[in-house]
Amino acid sequence: MSLATSPVPVAGAAETPLHVAHRQLATAAERIGLDAGTHRMLATPRREMTVSIPLRHDDGHLSVLTGHRVQHNLSRGPAKGGVRFSPHVDLDEVRALAMWMTWKCALLDLPYGGAKGGVTVIPEAHSVGELERITRRYTSELADFIGPERDIPAPDIGTDERTMAWMMDTMSVARGMAVPGAVTGKPISLGGSHGRADATSLGVARIAVAALAEARGSASGATAAVQGFGKVGRGAARFLAEAGVRVEAVSDQYGAVRRDSGIDIPALEKHVSVTGSVVGFAGADPFDGEELLRLDVDLLTPCAVEGVLHAGNAHGVRARVVVEGANGPTTTAADRILHDHGVVVVPDILANAGGVVVSYFEWVQANQAYWWSRETVESRLLSRMLDAWHAVSSAARTADHTLRDAATVLAVERVVEAHRVRGLYP
Ligand code: NAD
């Protein structure tokens, strides 16, 4: 896609994740005076693969699904990024998510480029056997493009450590040897890392604590609302509660619950692991999930999907701090509105980077066949996250930028530098 044809929404139309990603890059490019050619190169994915996935269902009939893998940038190392199983997956969404991975890895100074993958599928509509066949066929179609030295997948929406085990096994069978560095987010028994399952959530919560400390002196006694109660949201709510933050409201795709005196998060986690949803939790009252975004709390933590804060609802946000556990939850229009209202937004590429940091640790451990303790993983994770937080917040203060602009500028500068020293081939 060229910049000339890059998607610019018509007035009033919703911004897609790709519009948002392109606009964020354009802002950073302008701030650092990037030449048009380099800007165009960074706006264009390096490689895109779309594969069809024939699926034999349990009842014998055949259907064909579509999967994608986009490697946005490879200048700093192999590509890295999750795999999403969701009915909303399309190539443009994967392109946006891959670009954000490039900036996230560069911002955290990980030796990776950025990638993302996905299959357009409703995972809940399939048996375990069907999900395994989808995963294995998707992996095998991409086998020439992924692997420890090329592109390392990880879990995202709708996928988990079981999916990663199937991917690792499929690639290992294809190569005729165990390849534990092929994916991250694997089960511990297959060479997964201690601390990986909770890494994104722990990072989100620690960054939120740092942002609350800056905004109101301390996180202790602050109030919070968490949107999404999956792999990221659950742990974020738990770690926030452990840090003394009162989590008053939580939602998932099925509904929302609130309790002004604070929700017992471990009890809610038990309820969700049995029922699959926050709905029906006896320890809180049901309410409208859209209202969660407008609650009068100190901290709002979107941990679900893209584009949930947009021009139509950002005026109603009353939180002082928004910490983006999800990728791309805030459109550029909403970003402007929140900034004008004095709301501090900690961007996704910083706030939710804990997952890819520990994925990097997992890859390093797998490549060396030498495993670290949970304490080592967590202390190295937190030191990297807090270093990035201080770098971004001080760059934002110095240049009078938003945290998002400061983070994107730092990341884009690192990627541009890698391109500059490598030169252009041929
Ligand atoms: P998940 O599938 O485990 O959980 C998603 C949660 O969001 C579920 O509780 C779902 O019910 C809820 N949800 C979906 N739509 C919603 C809506 N409209 N309103 C409220 N809740 C809704 O996925 P995850 O791994 O937790 O990922 C969540 C977000 O975090 C995604 O944007 C993902 O890209 C991002 N992320 C994930 C990781 C990771 O390590 N898993 C790392 C970085 C970023």
Residues whose N, C-alpha, C, O or C-beta is under 5 A from the ligand:
A	BS01	NAD	P155 D156 I157 G158 T200 Q227 G228 F229 G230 K231 V232 G233 S251 D252 Q253 C303 A304 V305 G325 A326 N327 N352 G355
